[in-house]
């Protein structure tokens, strides 16, 4: 693996330092898309939502409940809770 320049090291360090904030922002964007998506696009979005929730350390049981309900408003409520925690 090639050495990283100091600039690249700073970028990587800052990404991991702000990872939760980045995931919260992406999750918010995906919620809006979920309300509008249908069919296969909706299925792909749900997979991305699951990945974002896992990165935010949401319990697996809660993720499973949200996905099975197929209700974007539950994700929005969870996002509000996570943003308060932040």
MARVO-444854 format. One record per residue: residue number from 1; residue in three letters; x, y negated, z negated of N, C-alpha, C in turn. Coordinates in Angstrom, 3 decimals. Each point is the difference from the previous one (the first is absolute). Example, Ala and Ser with C-alpha at 12.3 -4.5 7.8 and 13.67 -1.06 7.14 Angstrom:
2
atom num 1 residu Ala neast 13.190 nnorth 5.690 nup -7.800 caeast -0.890 canorth -1.190 caup 0.000 ceast 0.900 cnorth -1.200 cup 0.000
atom num 2 residu Ser neast -0.350 nnorth -1.050 nup 0.720 caeast 0.820 canorth -1.190 caup -0.060 ceast -0.770 cnorth -1.090 cup -0.730
This chain:
86
atom num 1 residu Unk neast 0.836 nnorth 1.171 nup 0.000 caeast -0.836 canorth -1.171 caup 0.000 ceast 0.890 cnorth -1.248 cup 0.000
atom num 2 residu Unk neast -0.341 nnorth -0.932 nup 0.820 caeast 0.786 canorth -1.212 caup 0.139 ceast -0.169 cnorth -0.896 cup -1.227
atom num 3 residu Unk neast 1.058 nnorth -0.763 nup -0.293 caeast -0.079 canorth -0.946 caup -1.110 ceast -0.942 cnorth -1.143 cup 0.368
atom num 4 residu Unk neast -0.668 nnorth -0.496 nup -1.016 caeast -0.895 canorth -1.127 caup 0.224 ceast 0.738 cnorth -1.295 cup -0.321
atom num 5 residu Unk neast -0.324 nnorth -1.022 nup 0.758 caeast 0.580 canorth -1.313 caup -0.272 ceast -0.654 cnorth -0.556 cup -1.264
atom num 6 residu Unk neast 0.615 nnorth -0.990 nup -0.625 caeast -0.626 canorth -0.596 caup -1.190 ceast -1.403 cnorth -0.538 cup 0.283
atom num 7 residu Unk neast -0.191 nnorth -0.530 nup 1.184 caeast -1.329 canorth -0.501 caup 0.383 ceast -1.015 cnorth 1.141 cup 0.034
atom num 8 residu Unk neast 0.378 nnorth 1.123 nup 0.597 caeast -0.895 canorth 1.152 caup 0.069 ceast -0.276 cnorth 0.555 cup -1.395
atom num 9 residu Unk neast 1.010 nnorth 0.030 nup -0.844 caeast -0.180 canorth 0.480 caup -1.369 ceast -1.003 cnorth -0.874 cup -0.753
atom num 10 residu Unk neast 0.071 nnorth -1.311 nup 0.199 caeast -0.919 canorth -0.918 caup -0.654 ceast -1.431 cnorth 0.222 cup 0.492
atom num 11 residu Unk neast -0.148 nnorth 0.241 nup 1.297 caeast -1.331 canorth 0.253 caup 0.561 ceast -0.603 cnorth 1.264 cup -0.608
atom num 12 residu Unk neast 0.775 nnorth 1.061 nup -0.070 caeast -0.479 canorth 1.265 caup -0.569 ceast -0.330 cnorth -0.180 cup -1.475
atom num 13 residu Unk neast 0.866 nnorth -0.667 nup -0.755 caeast -0.223 canorth -0.225 caup -1.423 ceast -1.272 cnorth -0.825 cup -0.225
atom num 14 residu Unk neast -0.191 nnorth -1.050 nup 0.791 caeast -1.191 canorth -0.837 caup -0.144 ceast -1.273 cnorth 0.758 cup 0.359
atom num 15 residu Unk neast 0.090 nnorth 0.881 nup 0.997 caeast -1.181 canorth 0.793 caup 0.375 ceast -0.446 cnorth 0.853 cup -1.179
atom num 16 residu Unk neast 0.933 nnorth 0.715 nup -0.617 caeast -0.373 canorth 0.882 caup -1.097 ceast -0.395 cnorth -0.789 cup -1.249
atom num 17 residu Unk neast 0.542 nnorth -1.187 nup -0.156 caeast -0.372 canorth -0.847 caup -1.127 ceast -1.449 cnorth -0.481 cup 0.148
atom num 18 residu Unk neast -0.425 nnorth -0.252 nup 1.227 caeast -1.347 canorth -0.520 caup 0.275 ceast -0.928 cnorth 1.049 cup 0.595
atom num 19 residu Unk neast 0.329 nnorth 1.256 nup -0.138 caeast -0.751 canorth 1.077 caup 0.636 ceast -1.471 cnorth 0.019 cup -0.417
atom num 20 residu Unk neast -0.267 nnorth -0.186 nup -1.295 caeast -1.391 canorth 0.028 caup -0.455 ceast -0.813 cnorth -1.129 cup 0.620
atom num 21 residu Unk neast 0.571 nnorth -1.188 nup 0.048 caeast -0.713 canorth -1.139 caup 0.590 ceast -0.262 cnorth 0.243 cup 1.485
atom num 22 residu Unk neast 0.973 nnorth 0.589 nup 0.685 caeast -0.165 canorth 0.305 caup 1.423 ceast -1.110 cnorth 1.026 cup 0.194
atom num 23 residu Unk neast -0.022 nnorth 1.041 nup -0.845 caeast -1.027 canorth 1.035 caup 0.110 ceast -1.386 cnorth -0.574 cup -0.288
atom num 24 residu Unk neast -0.092 nnorth -0.901 nup -0.976 caeast -1.298 canorth -0.613 caup -0.304 ceast -0.504 cnorth -0.823 cup 1.178
atom num 25 residu Unk neast 0.899 nnorth -0.727 nup 0.636 caeast -0.397 canorth -0.807 caup 1.156 ceast -0.462 cnorth 0.898 cup 1.147
atom num 26 residu Unk neast 0.757 nnorth 1.059 nup 0.280 caeast -0.381 canorth 0.914 caup 1.080 ceast -1.330 cnorth 0.686 cup -0.310
atom num 27 residu Unk neast -0.194 nnorth 0.361 nup -1.264 caeast -1.254 canorth 0.640 caup -0.390 ceast -1.173 cnorth -0.942 cup 0.231
atom num 28 residu Unk neast 0.170 nnorth -1.268 nup -0.328 caeast -1.055 canorth -0.988 caup 0.239 ceast -0.349 cnorth -0.113 cup 1.476
atom num 29 residu Unk neast 1.022 nnorth 0.028 nup 0.850 caeast -0.232 canorth -0.072 caup 1.441 ceast -0.731 cnorth 1.251 cup 0.496
atom num 30 residu Unk neast 0.367 nnorth 1.153 nup -0.549 caeast -0.628 canorth 1.254 caup 0.429 ceast -1.465 cnorth 0.073 cup -0.421
atom num 31 residu Unk neast -0.345 nnorth -0.615 nup -1.123 caeast -1.396 canorth 0.014 caup -0.461 ceast -0.891 cnorth -0.688 cup 1.023
atom num 32 residu Unk neast 0.434 nnorth -1.149 nup 0.478 caeast -0.770 canorth -0.693 caup 1.030 ceast -0.147 cnorth 0.823 cup 1.255
atom num 33 residu Unk neast 1.076 nnorth 0.674 nup 0.382 caeast -0.054 canorth 0.852 caup 1.185 ceast -0.918 cnorth 1.200 cup -0.205
atom num 34 residu Unk neast -0.036 nnorth 0.530 nup -1.234 caeast -0.867 canorth 1.151 caup -0.284 ceast -1.471 cnorth -0.341 cup 0.189
atom num 35 residu Unk neast -0.389 nnorth -1.197 nup -0.388 caeast -1.393 canorth -0.409 caup 0.163 ceast -0.413 cnorth -0.001 cup 1.473
atom num 36 residu Unk neast 0.949 nnorth -0.276 nup 0.889 caeast -0.324 canorth -0.132 caup 1.418 ceast 0.272 cnorth 1.268 cup 0.813
atom num 37 residu Unk neast 0.839 nnorth 0.882 nup -0.495 caeast 0.439 canorth 1.167 caup 0.771 ceast -1.061 cnorth 1.104 cup 0.026
atom num 38 residu Unk neast 0.071 nnorth 0.776 nup 1.062 caeast -0.890 canorth 1.159 caup 0.168 ceast 0.799 cnorth 1.152 cup 0.576
atom num 39 residu Unk neast -0.474 nnorth 1.215 nup -0.244 caeast 0.574 canorth 1.184 caup 0.622 ceast 1.431 cnorth 0.290 cup -0.415
atom num 40 residu Unk neast 0.816 nnorth 0.336 nup 0.995 caeast 1.384 canorth 0.396 caup -0.261 ceast 0.836 cnorth -1.140 cup -0.572
atom num 41 residu Unk neast -0.287 nnorth -1.220 nup 0.401 caeast 0.741 canorth -1.146 caup -0.532 ceast -0.235 cnorth -0.116 cup -1.508
atom num 42 residu Unk neast -1.221 nnorth 0.264 nup -0.418 caeast -0.324 canorth -0.053 caup -1.434 ceast 0.751 cnorth 1.095 cup -0.756
atom num 43 residu Unk neast 0.081 nnorth 1.182 nup 0.589 caeast 0.736 canorth 1.097 caup -0.635 ceast 1.471 cnorth -0.354 cup -0.166
atom num 44 residu Unk neast 0.592 nnorth -0.606 nup 1.027 caeast 1.407 canorth -0.406 caup -0.081 ceast 0.198 cnorth -1.072 cup -1.078
atom num 45 residu Unk neast -0.942 nnorth -0.919 nup -0.092 caeast 0.092 canorth -1.042 caup -1.021 ceast -0.079 cnorth 0.587 cup -1.406
atom num 46 residu Unk neast -0.872 nnorth 0.977 nup -0.182 caeast -0.106 canorth 0.625 caup -1.318 ceast 1.316 cnorth 0.671 cup -0.383
atom num 47 residu Unk neast 0.685 nnorth 0.605 nup 0.956 caeast 1.302 canorth 0.614 caup -0.289 ceast 1.011 cnorth -1.057 cup -0.441
atom num 48 residu Unk neast -0.040 nnorth -1.157 nup 0.654 caeast 0.906 canorth -1.090 caup -0.385 ceast -0.362 cnorth -0.551 cup -1.372
atom num 49 residu Unk neast -1.293 nnorth -0.075 nup -0.301 caeast -0.441 canorth -0.471 caup -1.313 ceast 0.486 cnorth 0.956 cup -1.083
atom num 50 residu Unk neast -0.128 nnorth 1.297 nup 0.249 caeast 0.471 canorth 1.004 caup -0.965 ceast 1.487 cnorth -0.184 cup -0.252
atom num 51 residu Unk neast 0.780 nnorth -0.184 nup 1.055 caeast 1.441 canorth -0.186 caup -0.144 ceast 0.312 cnorth -1.249 cup -0.819
atom num 52 residu Unk neast -0.706 nnorth -1.088 nup 0.258 caeast 0.224 canorth -1.239 caup -0.750 ceast -0.356 cnorth 0.186 cup -1.471
atom num 53 residu Unk neast -1.102 nnorth 0.691 nup -0.278 caeast -0.403 canorth 0.230 caup -1.388 ceast 1.002 cnorth 0.896 cup -0.723
atom num 54 residu Unk neast 0.532 nnorth 0.989 nup 0.692 caeast 1.025 canorth 0.851 caup -0.599 ceast 1.251 cnorth -0.817 cup -0.322
atom num 55 residu Unk neast 0.370 nnorth -0.913 nup 0.887 caeast 1.163 canorth -0.853 caup -0.246 ceast -0.225 cnorth -0.932 cup -1.187
atom num 56 residu Unk neast -1.251 nnorth -0.315 nup -0.284 caeast -0.342 canorth -0.861 caup -1.137 ceast -0.238 cnorth 0.801 cup -1.278
atom num 57 residu Unk neast 0.267 nnorth 1.301 nup 0.026 caeast -0.119 canorth 0.895 caup -1.159 ceast -1.414 cnorth 0.105 cup -0.542
atom num 58 residu Unk neast -0.975 nnorth 0.010 nup 0.902 caeast -1.395 canorth 0.236 caup -0.394 ceast -0.156 cnorth 1.507 cup -0.195
atom num 59 residu Unk neast -0.687 nnorth 0.433 nup -1.066 caeast -0.172 canorth 1.437 caup -0.248 ceast -0.668 cnorth 0.713 cup 1.193
atom num 60 residu Unk neast 0.453 nnorth 1.214 nup 0.257 caeast -0.479 canorth 0.775 caup 1.142 ceast -1.503 cnorth 0.253 cup -0.073
atom num 61 residu Unk neast -0.524 nnorth 0.221 nup -1.190 caeast -1.446 canorth 0.255 caup -0.145 ceast -0.813 cnorth -1.212 cup 0.439
atom num 62 residu Unk neast 0.488 nnorth -1.183 nup -0.328 caeast -0.718 canorth -1.224 caup 0.387 ceast 0.075 cnorth -0.205 cup 1.507
atom num 63 residu Unk neast 1.157 nnorth 0.279 nup 0.580 caeast 0.148 canorth -0.117 caup 1.455 ceast -0.957 cnorth 0.954 cup 0.699
atom num 64 residu Unk neast -0.053 nnorth 1.234 nup -0.488 caeast -0.881 canorth 1.009 caup 0.598 ceast -1.460 cnorth -0.438 cup -0.071
atom num 65 residu Unk neast -0.411 nnorth -0.541 nup -1.132 caeast -1.384 canorth -0.467 caup -0.160 ceast -0.322 cnorth -1.123 cup 0.995
atom num 66 residu Unk neast 0.912 nnorth -0.932 nup 0.147 caeast -0.220 canorth -1.132 caup 0.907 ceast -0.100 cnorth 0.473 cup 1.443
atom num 67 residu Unk neast 0.895 nnorth 0.904 nup 0.401 caeast 0.010 canorth 0.482 caup 1.383 ceast -1.263 cnorth 0.805 cup 0.297
atom num 68 residu Unk neast -0.406 nnorth 0.844 nup -0.939 caeast -1.203 canorth 0.816 caup 0.228 ceast -1.254 cnorth -0.861 cup 0.086
atom num 69 residu Unk neast -0.026 nnorth -1.108 nup -0.709 caeast -1.174 canorth -0.872 caup 0.054 ceast -0.083 cnorth -0.744 cup 1.328
atom num 70 residu Unk neast 1.158 nnorth -0.181 nup 0.671 caeast 0.073 canorth -0.704 caup 1.286 ceast -0.626 cnorth -1.390 cup -0.108
atom num 71 residu Unk neast 0.314 nnorth -0.672 nup -1.125 caeast -0.596 canorth -1.304 caup -0.283 ceast 1.115 cnorth -1.032 cup -0.190
atom num 72 residu Unk neast 0.181 nnorth -0.901 nup 0.951 caeast 1.062 canorth -1.009 caup -0.122 ceast -0.174 cnorth -0.934 cup -1.201
atom num 73 residu Unk neast -1.215 nnorth -0.173 nup -0.489 caeast -0.197 canorth -0.889 caup -1.143 ceast 0.651 cnorth 0.557 cup -1.267
atom num 74 residu Unk neast 0.103 nnorth 1.333 nup -0.107 caeast 0.703 canorth 0.588 caup -1.138 ceast 1.485 cnorth -0.340 cup 0.056
atom num 75 residu Unk neast 0.558 nnorth -0.003 nup 1.197 caeast 1.404 canorth -0.360 caup 0.169 ceast 0.182 cnorth -1.476 cup -0.344
atom num 76 residu Unk neast -0.949 nnorth -0.828 nup 0.394 caeast 0.075 canorth -1.431 caup -0.301 ceast -0.047 cnorth -0.238 cup -1.516
atom num 77 residu Unk neast -0.858 nnorth 0.724 nup -0.701 caeast -0.069 canorth -0.129 caup -1.456 ceast 1.310 cnorth 0.431 cup -0.653
atom num 78 residu Unk neast 0.569 nnorth 1.086 nup 0.499 caeast 1.280 canorth 0.475 caup -0.514 ceast 1.099 cnorth -1.023 cup 0.274
atom num 79 residu Unk neast -0.035 nnorth -0.612 nup 1.162 caeast 0.989 canorth -1.016 caup 0.341 ceast -0.068 cnorth -1.172 cup -0.979
atom num 80 residu Unk neast -1.205 nnorth -0.419 nup -0.356 caeast -0.152 canorth -1.085 caup -0.982 ceast 0.647 cnorth 0.387 cup -1.322
atom num 81 residu Unk neast -0.239 nnorth 1.241 nup -0.425 caeast 0.572 canorth 0.487 caup -1.248 ceast 1.531 cnorth 0.027 cup 0.076
atom num 82 residu Unk neast 0.519 nnorth 0.480 nup 1.120 caeast 1.455 canorth 0.076 caup 0.161 ceast 0.633 cnorth -1.387 cup 0.044
atom num 83 residu Unk neast -0.684 nnorth -0.944 nup 0.581 caeast 0.550 canorth -1.366 caup 0.081 ceast 0.020 cnorth -0.652 cup -1.383
atom num 84 residu Unk neast -0.970 nnorth 0.306 nup -0.845 caeast 0.005 canorth -0.516 caup -1.366 ceast 1.153 cnorth 0.597 cup -0.788
atom num 85 residu Unk neast 0.285 nnorth 1.270 nup 0.268 caeast 1.091 canorth 0.718 caup -0.689 ceast 1.349 cnorth -0.601 cup 0.387
atom num 86 residu Unk neast 0.113 nnorth -0.458 nup 1.217 caeast 1.252 canorth -0.544 caup 0.543 ceast 0.368 cnorth -1.200 cup -0.734
